């Protein structure tokens, strides 16, 4: 779906919709995806077969129940970019390919919880700039080996409220894998009286070429 200028995509209305990708045309910020006019959750599924980039905004509707949920499938890459934060609070799920987060550094591309992988296909969330995910978000990863869910910092630092694993299908991978020397820091600030368990792999990279270093900071 192509969004020229300020086109508004309102068709969710509490329903589920599958499209081949989100793409913007011209300018620096184009289009709004929202669960408008809804009294229940709306779900947008993006099944990418070619790389796409969306520079607009994704948001809930105006009602307290009009939450937007976003799911990425398909082997190609979907980029969420632009200068204004996405504010939708439904879960972001990546089940295939790469979700590339490239908002201005410090501007949230993801405001809610994050689920990466289900153990059936490679699924990657790639940071193309620092601090793309809300500090209150928890990332849950699943899968191992070629079908691992991967959170790849790519040389950019990030703060989360926790990392956890789906132990039934493997724990996923958190890595820097930047291709250049340097350190990326993942800060995990776990809220008081809460517990997160991650049984996957935390590593600099895959050991091929230059990976950079990953630093892990626990707070909270």
N, C-alpha and C positions, 0 to 999 in steps of 0.2 A: 504494500500500500504506500503510495507516494503522497507526501504532505507538502504542498507548496505554501510558503509563507505562513499564514496563521490558520490554516484549515483545521476544523475541530472535528474529531472523530467521536461521535456520541452513541454509536449503535449498540454498545454493550447492554445498557439498560437492564443489568442484572443477569445477562445471558452469557453463554460461552461462545467465543468466535475464534476460528483458526484462519490465519493468513500466512502468506509466504514470506513476510518480512516487513519491517518498518523502515521507511526511507524518507529523507527530507530533501527538498529541492531549493537551492538558493539561500542566501543569507546565513546567519549564524544560529538562528533558533527558529524551528519551523514545526508547527503542529502541536496539538494537545490530544493525548489519549486519556479518556476518563470513563468511569462507570457512571455516566450521567443518568438522571431521571430514574434512579433505581432505589429499591428498598431492600435489596439483597446483593450479595457478592456477584461481581462480574469477572469473568476469566478470559484473558487474551492469550492465545497460544500462537507463537511465531515459529513456523516450520521453515527454516532457511535452507535453500539449496544453492544460493549464491550469497556472497557477502553483502550486508546491508548496514547502513548507518542512519540513525535517527537523532536529530539535534533538538527535538522539542521536549515537551514535558509530559510526564505520566502522573496521573493523580486520581484519588478517589472522587466520587461524586459528593454532593453537598450533604446528603443524609448520613447519619451515624452508621447505618448499615450498608451504605453504598461503597463497599471496599472493592478495590481493583486488585486482582491476582494476575501475575504474569508468569508464563511458562515458555521456555526456549527449548525447542527440539530441532532436529535437522543438523546435518554435518557442517554446514557453513557458519560463518561468523555474523553475529548481530552486535553492532556497536550502539551504545547509549552515550551520546555526547551532548554538547551544548553548554551554556553558561548558567542555566537556571536549574535548581534542584528538582528531581522527581520526588513527589511526596506521597505516592500511593503506599499503603501500609500492609497490603496483602503479601503473602509469601511470594518470593521470586524463586522459581524452580528451573534449574538447567539440567536437561536430560540428554543433550547431545550437542556436539559442536562447541563453539566458544561464544560466551557472552563477554564482550569487551567493554569495559567501563572507562569512558574518556570524557567525563565532565571536567570543567575547570577544577584544578586541585582544591580540595576542601569542600566541594559542592557534591551533595549526595546524588548518586545515580540510583542507589537502592536505599529505601528508608525502613523497610520491614525485615522480616527474617529471610534467610537465604538457605536454599537446599541445592546441593550440587551432586548430581549423579544418583543412579539407582543400581549400579553394578552391571548394567547391560550394554553400555556404550561409553566411549570417552566423552566427558563433559567437563568443560573448563570455564572458570570465571577468571578473566585476565584484567589486571589493573594497568591501564595506560597512563594514569596520573594518580597522585597520592590522595588518600582519604576519600574514597568513592562510596563507601558504605557507612551507614549511620552507626555511631558509636554504641547504640543500644541494640544493634542487630546481632543475632546468633547465627553462625554458619554451621550447617549440618552437612557432612560429607559422607559418601558411600562409594564402595567399589575398590578394586585393587588392580594393579598392573595396567594393561591396555584399556580396561574399562573403569578406571578410577575416576571419581570426581576430584577435580583439582582446583584449589585456590592458588593462583599464580600471581605473586606480587610484582614480578618483572621490574624490580628495582625501586618500587614505590612502597611507602610505609602506610599502614592501616591500623585502625583501632576497632575492635569488636567487643561485644559483651560476652563472647564465649565461642569456642569451637567444639563441636560434638560429632559423633559418628553414628551411622546406622550399622551396628555391630553384626547384623544378620548377613550383610553382603559386603563386608569390608569397610575399613575406616576412612578411605580417601587419602589425599595428599595435600599438604600445605608446603609451598616451595617459593623460592625467589625466582630461579630460572630466568635471569635477565639478559643473558648473552654478553654482559659487560661486567667488569669488576665494580665492586661497590656493595654497600650493605642496605638492605631493606629491613625495617623493623615492624613486626606484628605485635601490637599491644593487645592483650586480652584482659579486659577489665570486667571481671565477673561480679555481678551484683551481690550484695550482702544476702546471706541465707539461701543462696542458690548454688547449684553444683552442675558443672558440665564435664563430660567425659569424652575424650578423644583417643581412639585406639588406632588411628592411622599413622601416617608417616609425616614427619616434619623434617625438611631437608633444604640444603642450599639450592640444588637442582638435580638434574638427572645424571650428572657426571660427564656429560658430553659437551666439549667446548668450554666456554667461560660461563659459569653459573652466577657469579656474585655470591654474597653471603646473606643468610637469613638470621636475624636476631629476634628472639622471642622474649617479650616482657610480660610478666603476670602482675596485675594490680587488682584492686578491689577485694 
